[in-house]
Amino acid sequence: MNIAFAGCGFVFDIYMRTVRAHDQLSIKGVFDTNPERMQRVQAHYGFHAYGSYDEILVDPEVDIVVNLTPIGAHYAVSKRALEAGKHVYSEKPLTKRMEETRELFALAEANGVRLGAAPCNIFSDTVRTMYKAIADGAIGKPLLVYAELDDNPIHLMEFEKVKSPTGVPWPLTEEIHEGCTYEHLGYHLVWICGLLGPAVSVTAFSSELIENKTDGLPARVGTPDYSVANLHFANGAAARITCSVVAPRDHRMRVIGYEGEITGDSYRHYRSPVFLERYSKGSLSARKFHSLRAHPGLGRLFGIGGRKIPLARNWKTAAVEKDQQMKTSLKQRLVEWLRRREVYAQDKFIGIAEMAREIRDGRPQFLTPDFIMHVNELTLLTQGAGSNGIAVRPTTSFEPLGPLPGTESGTRSYAKVARPGLLEKLLSR
């Protein structure tokens, strides 16, 4: 299927990290309002550069427009593409206003096209492993989710020096003006809502804690650098999601069930290790001991944190297992290897690939319009909660999604994996 990109900023180069793994998608070209940026992309990757956004919209060979423009431009750029009869895949958040989000989905339906949206980490092997283990009954009924998205103190990390392979600086000013909630909350909302279903109430708080985040901006810009959302779901479960650019990096995903828990280290690493713990008197009692809490390797001998379980695979697992860039030097390949192993390994193309496959096969959207609208609304509610906080009921809902598509067959049952070790058994007596 043929795609074209609107926007060639920093995130464009992150998409390109897995481009060679998606040969079923053909990139017809790119456009950016910054000619220099677009020319750099053209020179680096060899893509056709459109002379205007209108040229994308009238190109009969373009099936999907991928909207990577700044958040404030999402609505207008997506609207024009839908009006032109193009499918659209947009970065998150879809819009900043729910009336705009509803308008876009109504427009897509009226024109017989589809509107999809990031984030796509719900399709990662880590998330599908967690889903599979829960579906297998490995932790009993899921009751509670703790999700962390602390992304380092923004004022100390010198992000203004970070550049992409095509020389685009990390969008520090935009990130500060938009706030960490707009930028990050969706990464956890998408897998949590996919697992638990729609939220029926939201209690949230957001605040700006850091002054003077970078030179050239006011001491305070008026958008949150910290937020916390507590969600109650229609199925009776609850979740707490914390976002900040104040605290050191922590991206953990933790699902606590009636009989145990399952944990992933990072939403941002698509093959992040997953640990499964079946609660026992021994493992729960072991947490009382300081030495076992202070030394995780020792604590695991007593069952604390459980055991690492094999990851389920999907049809595009290879995208994050090796270098899939179009143009890299030996140094860049070494850096990419280290990044995939130790830092993060995302396949931002998988959301587009899933959408294209659904269109090709005539299947309904797995991430339904109602689901995307719900995630969008929860993001907007948390972003706008403010220091006084809110306690509200969302206006949107959706039918539960069901099993994730694309999981390879033959995956073992995780219910039989986590058996107590010797020391855990001794402590359970």
C-alpha positions in Angstrom: 0.0 0.0 0.0 1.3 3.5 -0.9 1.8 6.1 1.9 3.0 9.7 2.0 4.3 11.6 5.1 3.2 15.1 6.1 5.9 16.3 8.5 9.6 15.5 8.4 10.6 16.4 12.0 12.4 14.5 14.7 9.8 11.7 15.0 10.0 11.0 11.2 13.5 9.6 11.7 12.3 7.4 14.5 9.7 5.9 12.1 12.6 5.3 9.6 14.4 3.1 12.1 12.3 0.2 11.1 11.4 1.1 7.5 13.1 -1.8 5.8 11.0 -4.3 7.9 7.8 -3.0 6.1 8.3 -3.7 2.4 4.5 -4.1 2.0 4.4 -0.3 2.4 5.7 1.9 -0.4 6.6 5.5 0.5 5.6 7.7 -2.4 7.0 10.9 -0.9 7.2 13.4 1.9 6.3 17.0 2.6 7.3 19.5 5.2 6.6 23.3 5.5 10.3 23.7 6.2 12.0 23.3 2.8 15.5 22.8 4.3 14.2 20.0 6.6 12.4 18.3 3.6 15.5 18.5 1.5 17.7 16.9 4.1 15.2 14.0 4.3 15.2 13.7 0.5 19.0 13.7 0.4 19.4 11.1 3.2 16.7 8.7 2.3 16.1 9.4 -1.4 12.3 9.9 -1.0 10.4 12.1 -3.5 9.7 15.6 -2.0 6.3 17.0 -2.8 6.2 20.7 -3.7 3.1 21.2 -1.5 0.7 19.4 0.8 -1.9 19.8 -2.0 0.4 17.6 -4.3 0.0 14.7 -1.8 -3.8 15.1 -1.7 -4.2 15.0 -5.5 -1.7 12.2 -6.0 -3.9 9.2 -7.0 -1.2 6.7 -6.0 -1.2 7.8 -2.3 -3.5 5.6 -0.2 -2.6 6.7 3.3 -1.4 10.1 4.6 0.8 9.7 7.7 0.4 12.9 9.8 3.6 13.7 11.7 3.0 17.4 12.0 3.1 19.3 15.3 0.1 18.6 17.7 -1.5 21.9 17.0 -1.7 21.1 13.2 -3.1 17.5 13.5 -6.7 18.4 13.1 -6.3 20.6 10.0 -3.9 18.3 8.2 -6.0 15.2 8.9 -9.2 16.9 7.9 -7.9 17.9 4.5 -6.6 14.4 3.8 -9.9 12.8 4.8 -11.8 15.3 2.6 -9.5 14.3 -0.3 -10.5 10.7 0.2 -7.3 9.5 1.7 -6.9 7.2 4.7 -5.1 8.9 7.6 -2.8 7.7 10.3 -2.0 10.4 12.8 0.4 10.8 15.6 -1.0 11.4 19.0 -3.0 13.1 20.4 -5.4 13.1 17.5 -6.7 16.5 18.3 -6.8 19.0 21.2 -10.6 19.2 21.3 -13.1 16.3 21.4 -15.5 18.1 19.0 -12.7 18.1 16.4 -12.0 14.4 17.0 -15.7 13.5 16.5 -15.8 15.6 13.4 -12.8 13.8 11.9 -14.3 10.4 12.5 -17.6 11.5 11.0 -15.8 12.8 8.0 -13.8 9.6 7.6 -17.1 7.6 7.7 -18.8 9.9 5.2 -16.0 9.6 2.7 -15.5 5.8 3.1 -12.0 6.0 4.4 -10.2 5.2 7.7 -8.7 7.3 10.4 -6.1 5.6 12.6 -3.9 6.9 15.3 -0.7 6.4 17.3 0.5 5.1 19.7 1.0 1.6 18.4 2.9 0.0 21.3 -0.2 -2.1 22.0 1.1 -4.3 19.2 4.5 -4.9 20.8 5.6 -8.3 21.9 5.9 -7.2 25.5 2.2 -6.1 25.6 0.9 -9.1 23.7 2.9 -11.4 26.1 1.2 -9.6 29.1 -2.2 -9.9 27.4 -1.6 -13.6 26.7 -0.5 -14.4 30.2 -3.6 -12.7 31.6 -5.9 -14.4 29.2 -4.3 -17.8 30.2 -5.3 -17.1 33.8 -1.7 -16.8 35.0 -2.5 -14.0 37.5 -6.2 -14.5 38.0 -8.6 -11.6 37.3 -6.8 -8.3 36.7 -7.6 -5.8 39.4 -5.1 -3.0 39.4 -2.6 -1.4 37.0 0.3 0.8 37.9 1.9 2.5 34.9 4.9 4.9 35.1 6.0 7.4 32.5 8.7 9.5 34.2 11.0 10.6 31.4 13.9 12.3 33.2 14.3 15.9 34.5 13.9 17.9 31.3 15.9 20.8 32.6 19.0 18.7 33.2 19.2 16.4 30.1 20.5 19.0 27.5 17.9 17.8 25.0 18.6 20.9 23.0 21.8 19.2 21.8 20.0 16.0 20.6 19.6 15.6 16.9 18.1 13.0 14.6 20.1 11.3 11.8 19.0 14.0 9.3 20.0 16.7 11.7 16.6 17.7 13.1 16.9 18.9 16.7 14.7 17.3 19.3 11.6 19.5 19.6 12.4 20.8 23.1 10.3 23.9 22.9 7.3 22.1 21.5 7.6 19.4 24.1 7.7 22.0 26.9 4.8 24.0 25.5 2.6 20.9 24.9 3.5 19.2 28.2 4.3 15.6 29.1 0.7 14.4 29.3 -0.1 15.2 25.6 3.2 13.7 24.5 3.2 10.6 26.7 0.0 9.5 28.4 -1.4 7.7 25.3 1.4 5.2 25.4 0.0 3.7 28.6 -3.7 4.5 27.9 -3.7 2.4 24.7 -2.5 -0.8 26.3 -4.4 -0.4 29.5 -7.7 0.4 27.8 -7.1 -2.4 25.4 -6.7 -4.8 28.3 -9.4 -3.5 30.7 -12.0 -1.8 28.4 -13.5 1.6 28.8 -13.0 3.8 31.8 -16.2 5.0 33.5 -14.6 7.6 35.8 -11.5 9.7 35.9 -9.8 11.4 38.9 -6.8 13.4 37.7 -4.4 16.1 38.7 -1.7 17.9 36.8 0.8 20.6 37.6 3.8 22.5 36.4 6.6 21.9 39.0 9.8 22.9 37.2 10.7 26.6 36.6 13.1 27.6 33.8 13.1 24.4 31.8 15.3 25.9 29.1 16.7 29.2 28.0 14.5 31.5 25.9 11.2 30.5 27.5 9.3 32.0 30.4 9.9 30.6 33.8 6.6 28.9 33.6 4.9 28.1 30.3 1.5 27.0 31.7 1.4 23.4 30.7 1.9 20.4 33.1 5.2 18.7 33.5 3.6 16.2 36.0 0.2 14.5 35.9 -1.5 11.5 37.5 -4.7 9.9 36.4 -6.7 7.4 38.4 -9.1 5.4 36.3 -12.1 3.2 37.2 -13.1 0.8 34.5 -16.5 -0.7 33.5 -15.2 -4.2 34.4 -14.4 -3.1 38.0 -10.6 -2.8 37.7 -8.6 0.4 38.4 -5.5 2.0 37.1 -3.1 4.7 38.1 -0.9 6.3 35.4 1.8 8.8 36.3 3.6 11.1 33.8 6.4 13.5 34.4 9.5 15.1 33.0 10.5 15.8 36.6 11.6 12.3 37.9 14.3 10.0 36.6 13.3 7.6 33.8 10.8 4.9 34.8 8.5 3.3 32.2 7.3 0.2 34.1 4.0 -1.5 33.3 2.5 -3.6 36.2 -0.7 -5.5 36.2 -1.8 -6.9 39.6 -4.3 -9.7 39.6 -6.2 -11.7 42.2 -3.5 -14.4 42.2 -0.3 -12.7 41.0 1.2 -10.0 38.9 2.9 -9.4 35.5 5.4 -6.7 34.9 7.1 -5.1 31.8 10.1 -2.8 32.2 9.2 -0.4 29.4 6.4 0.4 27.0 9.1 1.9 24.7 11.0 -1.4 24.2 8.8 -3.6 22.1 10.7 -6.8 23.4 11.2 -5.6 26.9 11.4 -8.6 29.4 8.2 -9.7 31.0 8.1 -11.1 34.6 5.3 -13.2 35.9 4.8 -13.8 39.7 2.2 -16.1 41.1 1.7 -14.9 44.6 2.5 -17.2 47.5 2.8 -16.8 51.2 6.6 -17.1 50.7 7.0 -14.4 48.0 4.7 -12.0 49.8 6.4 -12.6 53.2 9.8 -12.2 51.6 9.0 -8.6 50.8 9.3 -7.8 54.5 13.1 -8.3 54.4 15.1 -5.2 53.5 18.0 -7.2 52.0 15.7 -9.0 49.6 14.1 -5.8 48.5 17.5 -4.1 48.1 18.9 -6.9 46.0 16.4 -7.9 43.3 18.5 -10.8 42.1 18.5 -12.3 45.6 14.8 -11.5 46.1 13.8 -13.4 42.9 15.2 -16.6 44.6 12.3 -16.1 47.0 9.8 -15.4 44.3 9.8 -11.6 44.6 9.0 -10.2 41.1 8.5 -13.7 39.6 10.3 -15.2 36.7 11.1 -13.9 33.2 8.8 -15.6 30.7 9.3 -16.2 27.0 7.9 -13.4 24.8 5.1 -14.0 22.3 6.0 -13.0 18.8 4.0 -11.1 16.1 4.3 -11.0 12.3 6.7 -8.0 12.5 8.9 -8.9 15.5 11.9 -8.8 13.2 11.5 -5.0 12.9 13.1 -4.5 16.3 15.5 -7.4 16.4 18.0 -6.0 14.0 19.0 -2.8 12.2 16.2 -1.9 9.7 17.4 1.6 8.7 17.8 2.5 5.1 21.2 4.2 5.3 23.7 3.7 8.2 27.4 3.7 8.8 29.2 1.1 10.8 29.2 3.5 13.8 25.5 4.1 13.5 24.8 0.3 13.3 26.8 -0.2 16.5 24.9 2.6 18.2 21.6 1.1 17.0 22.5 -2.3 18.3 23.3 -0.8 21.8 20.1 1.2 21.7 17.9 -1.8 20.8 19.5 -3.9 23.5 19.7 -1.4 26.4 17.5 1.7 25.8 14.5 1.2 23.6 13.3 -0.5 20.4 10.2 0.8 18.9 8.5 0.0 15.6 6.4 3.0 15.0 5.6 1.7 11.5 3.6 -1.3 12.9 0.5 0.9 13.5 0.5 1.9 9.8 1.2 -1.7 8.8 -1.7 -3.1 10.8 -4.0 -0.4 9.3 -2.9 -1.2 5.8 -3.4 -4.9 6.3 -6.9 -4.3 7.6 -7.8 -2.2 4.6 -6.3 -4.7 2.2 -8.2 -7.6 3.8 -11.5 -5.7 4.3 -11.4 -6.2 8.1 -12.8 -3.7 10.6 -10.4 -1.5 12.5 -9.0 -3.3 15.5 -8.4 0.0 17.2 -11.9 1.2 16.6 -12.9 4.8 16.2 -14.7 4.7 19.5 -11.5 3.3 21.2 -9.3 6.1 19.7 -11.8 8.7 20.7 -11.9 7.3 24.3 -8.1 7.4 24.6 -8.1 10.9 23.1 -10.7 12.1 25.7 -8.8 10.6 28.6 -5.7 12.4 27.5 -7.4 15.7 27.2 -9.1 15.3 30.6 -5.8 14.5 32.4 -3.9 17.3 30.5 -6.5 19.9 31.6 -7.1 18.6 35.2 -4.9 21.3 36.7 -3.7 21.7 40.3 -7.3 21.7 41.6 -7.9 18.3 40.1 -11.0 16.8 38.5 -13.4 13.9 39.1 -15.5 13.3 36.0 -17.2 10.6 33.9 -15.9 10.4 30.3 -18.5 11.1 27.6 -17.0 8.4 25.3 -16.9 4.6 25.5 -16.2 1.6 23.3 -16.8 -2.1 23.0 -13.8 -4.2 24.4 -11.3 -5.0 21.6 -10.7 -8.7 22.1 -7.4 -10.6 21.4 -4.6 -8.7 19.7 -4.2 -9.6 16.0 -1.0 -10.9 14.6 0.2 -13.1 17.5 2.0 -16.1 16.0 0.3 -19.5 16.6 1.8 -22.1 18.9 2.4 -19.8 21.9 2.6 -21.7 25.1 0.2 -21.4 28.0 1.7 -19.0 30.5 -0.5 -20.3 33.3 2.0 -23.2 33.8 5.2 -21.2 33.6 5.5 -19.6 37.1 6.1 -22.3 39.6 7.5 -21.5 43.0 11.3 -22.2 43.6 12.8 -24.1 46.6 13.4 -21.0 48.8 10.0 -19.6 48.1 8.5 -23.0 49.1 10.5 -23.1 52.3 9.4 -19.6 53.2 5.7 -20.5 52.5 5.7 -23.2 55.2 
